[in-house]
Amino acid sequence: SGPARVAVGKRSQTISFQGSTSVAAGQAVTLLANASSGMPVKFDVISGMAVISGNTLMASQGGTVVVQASQPGDATFEPAANVMQTFFITAGPSGPHIP
C-alpha cells in the first residue's frame, strides 16, 4: 500500500452567556460566559454607555448596553461565533449614579 494522507481540521466551539440582564446604574456586573473549548472569553461593549474591565461591566446611566462575547480560537479550535447579550440598566430611585 502507498502512503496515506490524513487531514485533521480544527474543532468547533460555542459560547454560552449567562447571568442577569437587568442591573441598576452604578452597580458592577460580573459577566459570565464560557467557551465549550474551555479557553477564555473576551468581552466588548458593542453599544450603550458602559465600560468593561476584565469581566466586569459598569454602566453609569440608565439605558441598554449590548455586550459581545468572543473567543478567537487557536491551533486546535476554530473561532467561536460571537454571542451578544443585552443588559437593561435601570436608574436608581434618585436618578442615575455617575461614579
N, C-alpha and C positions, 0 to 999 in steps of 0.2 A: 504494500500500500504506500501511497505518497504522503507528503506532509499535510497536516490539517491546519486550517486557519480558523481561529476562534476569535470572534469579535464580542467583546463584553461592553455593553452600554452602561451608562450611569443609571443609578437607581432614582426613582422619583421620590418626592417628598411633598408633604402638605403641611399647612399651618392651621392650628386651631387657636382662636382668640376667645378668651373667657373673661368673665368679670362683669361687674355692674356698669351700666352705661349712663346712669344718672348720678350727678355729683354736684355739690354746692360750689360756687365760685370761691376760690382761695383754698380749697381743700385739695391736698395731694392725692393722686390716684396711682396705685401700683398697677402697671399694665401687665397682664398675664397672657402670654401666647407661647405656644410650643410648636416646634417643628418635629414632624414624625421621625426625622433623622437624628434628633437629639442635639443638633447644632444650635447655637444661639440665634435668636431672632432680633432683628433691628427694627426700631420704631421711628416713624417720621410723622409730623403733623402735615396733613395734606391741605386742610382748610380750617379756618377758625382762629381765634385768638388764644393760643396756648403755647407752652414750651414743654419740651421733653428733655429730661436729664437721665440718661441710662434707661431705666424702665419706669420712670415716674413722670406722670403728666400733671401739669399745673396750669389751670385756667384762671385768669384774674377777673373775668366778667362773664355774665350770662350769655347763652347762645349755644350754638352747636359747634363741635370740633370733630373733624374726621382724622383718624389716625390710621396709618398704613403699617402693617407688619410685613417684613420681608426676610428672606433667607436666601443668599446668593448661590448656595451650593458649593461644592468643592470637587476634588478629583473623583470622588465616589458618587456624589449626589448631584442631580440636576437642580437648578434653581427652583424654589417653590413658587407657586402662583401667589402674588401679593394678596393679602386679605385686609379689607377695610372695616373699621369699626367706628360708628358714630356715637359720640358722647354728648349728652344733653346737660349743659351746665346751667344750673339754676342760681339766680341771685339770692342772697340771704335776705332775711326779713327787713334789714335796713338798707338794702341795695347791694350792689356788688362790692366785694372787698378787693382792693388793689394793694398787693404787697409792696 
